[in-house]
Amino acid sequence: MTYDLINRIAKLHKKDKNISCAAIVRYLRTEKHIKVNTSEFSLYANGIENPPKSELVLSEADKRVTELEEKLKVKKAG
């Protein structure tokens, strides 16, 4: 499944400078207890690597990004 997270996070970053890929990774680690680092996140989000863990990471990141899009009233890309 494609989430287009990088572009969606970039749009959010224009509205709120505190939102970034690193902030999403921090959320995944602290709130969802998913062990992932920014390099892994980038590889998964760009489709370069696709281990079993990637779907969990991308799915949870998508949920968080969707929450932020709704909160900041940013249209979802696509």
C-alpha positions, 0 to 999 in steps of 0.5 A: 500500500502506498501512503505518500508519507514524505510528501504529506509530512512536508505539507504538514511541516509548512503549517507547523515547523515542529512536524517532521519525519523525525517527529513522526519517528519519535512518536512511533518510538515513544507512543507506539513502542515501535523500534524504528529510526529515521533512516529505516523510516525513510527507506520504508516510506520511499519503498526502498526496503520492504521488510515485514516490519515496514507495513506496521511502521507505515500504517501507524505513521499514516494514522498519525499523519492523518490525525495531524492533517485533520487537526491542521486542516491540511488536505491529504495528498492524492 
